[in-house]
Amino acid sequence: MSSETEISAELLLHAYAQGIFPMAETALSKDIYWVDPELRGVIPLDDFHIPRKLARKIRQQPFDVKVDTAFDQVIAACATSNAAQNRAETWINEQITALYSELFEAGWVHTVECWQEDKLVGGLYGVSIGGAFCGESMFHTVTDASKIALVYLVGRLKAGGYRLLDTQFITPHLAQFGAQEIPRAIYKELLEKALEVEGDYYSLSGRAGPETILQSFTQTS
């Protein structure tokens, strides 16, 4: 289903609460499509596992990991990265950028960012509603930066009492961490339960270190 009319940030939040999210066909498209897939990608927070090699790299602290300091740069990098790779996620048009920027300013959207020598080299953003975090997009320009951003995100969500991490779709990048597809009906049951609680994205300090993040995980592979 597409929409040629302007969508408000309030309507966007209502859609997320119903399990629906928006996409544009291309970055230049004026239309926004509402998506409610039959199979939904999720990462079970209690079954998240980290490859051992990646855990070792996290302990080496190759990046300065921050949250919520550079939303505009993160979403622009996600749009550029997706378009360059000709991926299905090439859906970040001007209207979507403006909507998520508004939601970020209102505290509904958050980022995890990986920096190297004051340069943003990887990160992700998503919508936080109740105890659900709906991951939207990620990017990297340095090896493993988006993977490490995801680990830091999950550590933060677990510490903050979140119940659901929605990835929308499954990619090989996400599958290695335990992402799985579940039917729409089951997803909406999980979402309903997640919306009954209020996750705290800031339960950890904004600059939580690698040991703080890794201690919440027991599974490696």
WOJO-V780631 format. One record per pair of residues at least 6 apart in sequence whose ideal C-beta (glycine too) atoms are under 6 Angstrom apart, sorted by the first residue. I is the first residue (numbers start at 1). GAP is how many residues later the second one is. Records with the same first field share a line. If there is no record, write none. Layout:
# WOJO-V780631
I = GAP  GAP
This chain:
# WOJO-V780631
1 = 33
2 = 29  31
3 = 29
4 = 27
9 = 90  93  94
12 = 87
16 = 111  113  118
19 = 169  172
20 = 14  16
21 = 14
22 = 10  12
23 = 10  12  68
24 = 8  67  69  72
27 = 52  56  66
29 = 64
38 = 146
39 = 142
40 = 142  147
41 = 126  127  128  129  138  140
42 = 124  140
43 = 122  124  135  136
45 = 113  120
47 = 131
48 = 106  129  130
49 = 129  170  171  172
50 = 101  167  170
51 = 170
52 = 168
54 = 93
55 = 165
57 = 87
58 = 90  152
59 = 151
61 = 149
63 = 51  53
64 = 51
65 = 49  87
66 = 47
67 = 45  139
68 = 42  43
70 = 43  50
71 = 33  40
73 = 47
74 = 37  49  51
75 = 22  50
77 = 62
78 = 59  61
79 = 13
81 = 58
82 = 7  8
83 = 7
89 = 48
100 = 9
103 = 6
108 = 19
109 = 18
110 = 18  91
111 = 12  14
112 = 11  12  37  40  41
113 = 7  10
114 = 7  8  9  31  34  35
121 = 20  21  24
122 = 18  23  24  27
123 = 26
124 = 14  25
125 = 11
126 = 7  8  9  10
127 = 7
128 = 73
130 = 64  65
131 = 31  32  63  66  68
132 = 32  59  62
133 = 24  29  32
134 = 32
135 = 32
138 = 8
140 = 6
152 = 61
155 = 58  61
156 = 48
158 = 58
159 = 44  45
160 = 39  40  41  43
161 = 38
162 = 37
163 = 31
164 = 26  30
167 = 7  12
170 = 9  11
